[in-house]
Amino acid sequence: MSQTLFLVLVIPLALLLLGTVLLEGNQGRLPVWLESLSRHQGWIWNGGIGLIIALSLLRFLLGR
């Protein structure tokens, strides 16, 4: 139960805080590697879906 709560609550919150810190550190501009991805919006979408799948797989493996 505690592992599931950790995966569901803490990891997305940590990713959100990390993203906020990166944006604040660059005065609202995206990092260079992310700006190159933003030109191709499909890559960002596919990367997000891939991240969801990877985190779901991690949750499944930790639950076993």
CNS distance restraints for C-alpha pairs under 8 A (distance, minus, plus):
assign (resid   1 and name CA) (resid   5 and name CA) 6.36 0.50 0.50
assign (resid   2 and name CA) (resid   6 and name CA) 6.10 0.50 0.50
assign (resid   3 and name CA) (resid   7 and name CA) 6.23 0.50 0.50
assign (resid   3 and name CA) (resid  62 and name CA) 7.87 0.50 0.50
assign (resid   3 and name CA) (resid  63 and name CA) 7.98 0.50 0.50
assign (resid   4 and name CA) (resid   8 and name CA) 6.01 0.50 0.50
assign (resid   4 and name CA) (resid  59 and name CA) 7.21 0.50 0.50
assign (resid   4 and name CA) (resid  63 and name CA) 7.95 0.50 0.50
assign (resid   5 and name CA) (resid   9 and name CA) 5.74 0.50 0.50
assign (resid   5 and name CA) (resid  10 and name CA) 7.52 0.50 0.50
assign (resid   6 and name CA) (resid  10 and name CA) 5.12 0.50 0.50
assign (resid   6 and name CA) (resid  11 and name CA) 6.81 0.50 0.50
assign (resid   7 and name CA) (resid  11 and name CA) 5.52 0.50 0.50
assign (resid   7 and name CA) (resid  12 and name CA) 7.73 0.50 0.50
assign (resid   7 and name CA) (resid  59 and name CA) 6.90 0.50 0.50
assign (resid   8 and name CA) (resid  12 and name CA) 6.93 0.50 0.50
assign (resid   9 and name CA) (resid  13 and name CA) 6.27 0.50 0.50
assign (resid  10 and name CA) (resid  14 and name CA) 5.97 0.50 0.50
assign (resid  11 and name CA) (resid  15 and name CA) 6.24 0.50 0.50
assign (resid  12 and name CA) (resid  16 and name CA) 6.13 0.50 0.50
assign (resid  13 and name CA) (resid  17 and name CA) 6.15 0.50 0.50
assign (resid  14 and name CA) (resid  18 and name CA) 6.04 0.50 0.50
assign (resid  15 and name CA) (resid  19 and name CA) 6.12 0.50 0.50
assign (resid  16 and name CA) (resid  20 and name CA) 6.19 0.50 0.50
assign (resid  17 and name CA) (resid  21 and name CA) 6.14 0.50 0.50
assign (resid  18 and name CA) (resid  22 and name CA) 6.19 0.50 0.50
assign (resid  19 and name CA) (resid  23 and name CA) 6.23 0.50 0.50
assign (resid  20 and name CA) (resid  24 and name CA) 6.07 0.50 0.50
assign (resid  21 and name CA) (resid  25 and name CA) 5.93 0.50 0.50
assign (resid  22 and name CA) (resid  26 and name CA) 6.38 0.50 0.50
assign (resid  22 and name CA) (resid  30 and name CA) 7.69 0.50 0.50
assign (resid  22 and name CA) (resid  31 and name CA) 7.51 0.50 0.50
assign (resid  23 and name CA) (resid  27 and name CA) 6.28 0.50 0.50
assign (resid  23 and name CA) (resid  28 and name CA) 4.83 0.50 0.50
assign (resid  23 and name CA) (resid  29 and name CA) 6.07 0.50 0.50
assign (resid  23 and name CA) (resid  30 and name CA) 6.13 0.50 0.50
assign (resid  23 and name CA) (resid  31 and name CA) 7.78 0.50 0.50
assign (resid  24 and name CA) (resid  28 and name CA) 5.65 0.50 0.50
assign (resid  26 and name CA) (resid  30 and name CA) 6.87 0.50 0.50
assign (resid  26 and name CA) (resid  31 and name CA) 7.21 0.50 0.50
assign (resid  30 and name CA) (resid  34 and name CA) 6.02 0.50 0.50
assign (resid  30 and name CA) (resid  35 and name CA) 5.72 0.50 0.50
assign (resid  31 and name CA) (resid  35 and name CA) 6.13 0.50 0.50
assign (resid  32 and name CA) (resid  36 and name CA) 6.44 0.50 0.50
assign (resid  33 and name CA) (resid  37 and name CA) 6.74 0.50 0.50
assign (resid  34 and name CA) (resid  38 and name CA) 6.20 0.50 0.50
assign (resid  35 and name CA) (resid  39 and name CA) 6.78 0.50 0.50
assign (resid  36 and name CA) (resid  40 and name CA) 7.53 0.50 0.50
assign (resid  37 and name CA) (resid  41 and name CA) 6.93 0.50 0.50
assign (resid  37 and name CA) (resid  43 and name CA) 6.34 0.50 0.50
assign (resid  37 and name CA) (resid  44 and name CA) 6.40 0.50 0.50
assign (resid  38 and name CA) (resid  43 and name CA) 7.79 0.50 0.50
assign (resid  38 and name CA) (resid  44 and name CA) 6.75 0.50 0.50
assign (resid  40 and name CA) (resid  44 and name CA) 7.23 0.50 0.50
assign (resid  41 and name CA) (resid  45 and name CA) 6.45 0.50 0.50
assign (resid  42 and name CA) (resid  46 and name CA) 6.02 0.50 0.50
assign (resid  43 and name CA) (resid  47 and name CA) 5.85 0.50 0.50
assign (resid  44 and name CA) (resid  48 and name CA) 6.13 0.50 0.50
assign (resid  45 and name CA) (resid  49 and name CA) 6.30 0.50 0.50
assign (resid  46 and name CA) (resid  50 and name CA) 6.00 0.50 0.50
assign (resid  47 and name CA) (resid  51 and name CA) 6.09 0.50 0.50
assign (resid  48 and name CA) (resid  52 and name CA) 6.28 0.50 0.50
assign (resid  49 and name CA) (resid  53 and name CA) 6.24 0.50 0.50
assign (resid  50 and name CA) (resid  54 and name CA) 6.03 0.50 0.50
assign (resid  51 and name CA) (resid  55 and name CA) 6.05 0.50 0.50
assign (resid  52 and name CA) (resid  56 and name CA) 6.08 0.50 0.50
assign (resid  53 and name CA) (resid  57 and name CA) 6.13 0.50 0.50
assign (resid  54 and name CA) (resid  58 and name CA) 6.17 0.50 0.50
assign (resid  55 and name CA) (resid  59 and name CA) 6.13 0.50 0.50
assign (resid  56 and name CA) (resid  60 and name CA) 6.16 0.50 0.50
assign (resid  57 and name CA) (resid  61 and name CA) 6.13 0.50 0.50
assign (resid  58 and name CA) (resid  62 and name CA) 6.09 0.50 0.50
assign (resid  59 and name CA) (resid  63 and name CA) 6.05 0.50 0.50
assign (resid  60 and name CA) (resid  64 and name CA) 6.53 0.50 0.50
